[in-house]
Amino acid sequence: MCKTIICIDDIIKEFKKNHKIANKKIVRIAYEFALSMHDGQKRKTGEPYIMHCLRAARFIAAWGFDSDVICAALLHDCIEDCNTSLEEITEEFGSAIAQIVDAVTSLDQELKNTAGLTKEEIDHMSDIKLKEKMTEKALFVKAADRLDNLHTIDGFPEEKKIKKALHTREIIIPMLLKEEAFQIIDELEDLCLKIEHSDRYDAINSICNTMRDENAYTTDNILKLFSNVFQTGSMYVPSEYRTYLDYVAYFHHNPRSSISVYRQITEEAENINSDFPLLLNKNHMAMYDLTLVINDDKSSLHGPDRPCYLTPNDIFFKLYENVFMEHGICIMDYKYTTYGDSSYFVLKDAMDNFYRLFIKTETQYMRYKLGHVIDADNFNFEEANKGLENKIKVFTSKGEAKYIDTGATMLDFAFMIHSELGFHFDYALVDNNDTHRKAYDKLTPGDTITIVPNSKINPDIKWFKYVKTEKAIDLLIHKLG
C-alpha cells in the first residue's frame, strides 16, 4: 500500500468515502502549499518528498478524519524540513491545523546550532515536546507519518532502522496504547518486528506461507463458506434463520499477522530456540483471522435495529448450530489477545486447520481500529494505561525465558543475569542483529539478548539513569556507595 505512487485525488477519494459533506478545497490548498515547500526535495529512497506526505495523508483520510487532520498530515514536515514557520502555517490554515503540525514537529532544526547539545539530547527534548503537546489528532498524524517511514525504510543503514523502531516502541506505541488504537499498534509493531527481529519475522512468514499453501484447498473452501453465509438472505442459511443475517454489518478474513503469531510464540515458549518449531505448526497455530461485525443495538449503520437482548454471540451461535456444524467446524476454545483488547473463538475445520473468530459490534470494531477518538474530542494522555502488565518475557542467548519489569533496559537485564555482566556492560545484541544496543535501550517482549561485557568498563554515577529494576539499583548502590 505505502510504496505505490499516489496523487491528491486518491486522498480526496478516501475523504469523500467517510464524509458526504467534505471540505475538499482546503485539502487541495494544503497539498499545493506542501508541494511548493517540498519542491526539489528527495527522500533517501530517491522519490519526491511529497509522496511521503501524500501517503501519510491517505492513512488519515482512510481512518475517517476531517479535513483539518488531513491538511496537517500533508503539512506535517513543512516546518521541520522546509523554510516554513509555525506563524506562516497559522496564517495560511488557522490555529487548529497549525497546532497539530507543531505537535508533531521535532526540535532538530530549532536546536541544531545550540552549543553543547548532542544529537541524543536534542532527540530527547523533541520527545518531551511531543508528549507535552500531543493531542488525539496529532497522535494519529504522527502514527501515519511513522507507518509510512517504517514501510519505506528498506535500504537505510541497519543502525538507523533500529533507532526508528526503538523510538516507535518507546514513544509512539505507548501513547497509542493509552488511546487504545489497537489496529494501528498492530501495524506498527509488525513493522518493528520486521526490523528488530528479522530472522524470526522471515521464519514466521516462510513457515506460515507454506502452511497456508499446503492446506489451501480446505481453507479456501472454509473461508468462502464463511463469506457466503454472512450475507443478507444467504441461501446457505435455512429460511427460518435468515433474519439473523439482517444484523450482520460485514465480515472479512485475512491471514494472521506475523506480530500476532510472534506474540503467541513468545507468550508460550519457555525456550525460544527449542520451542519455536514446536509452536509454529498447523496443529498449534491459527492461520487465519475472521472478523464478524454485528450492527449496534440501536441507530445501526447497517440493517434494522438489533434488539438489545440479542447479543452478537447469540447471532453467531444460531448460525453455527444450523450451518457451520454441518460442515465440520468445531469451537475449540475462547481466548483473549495479548493486550486484552479483544476476545475470540478458536475454530477448527474437519482437516484440523485453526481459525480465530473475532465478533464485535460496529462501535467495538471502530474502537479497536481508532480507540477513544471515536467517543470523545479530548483524551488525557497523562492517565496511566491500565492494560499494561507489570512484567515482560525476554530470552537469554541460550533461549531461556526470563521475566523482567516492563520498562526495563538492556543494563537491567545484564544485572539480572549476573552482577559482573552488569558492572562491565559494553553493549547488547538482540537476536542475530549486529546493531549494538545501548545500556538505556528498553527491552521488548520476545527479545533474545546477548550481553557483551568489557573488563575495562566500570560503572559510574550516571548509570543510575540507565536502570529501572530494584536489583540493578541495589547492586549499583553497593558498588558505588
Secondary structure by P-SEA (a helix, b strand, c coil): cccccccaaaaaaaaaacccccaaaaaaaaaaaaaaaaccccccccccaaaaaaaaaaaaaaacccaaaaaaaaaccccccccccaaaaaaaccaaaaaaaaaaccccccccccccccaaaaaaaaaaaaaaaccaaaaaaaaaaaaaaaaacccccaaaaaaaaaaaaaccaaaaaaacaaaaaaaaaaaaaaaccaaaaaaaaaaaaaaaaaaaaaaaaaaaaaaaaacccccccccccccccccccccccccccaaaaaaaaaaccccccccccccccccccccbbbbbbbcccccccccccccccccaaaaaaaaaaccccccccccccccccccccbbbbbbbcccbbbbbbbbbcaaaaaaaacccccccccccccccccccccccccccccbbbbbbcccccaaaaaaaacaaaaaacccccccccccccccccccccccbbbbbbbcccccccccccccccaaaaaaaaaacc
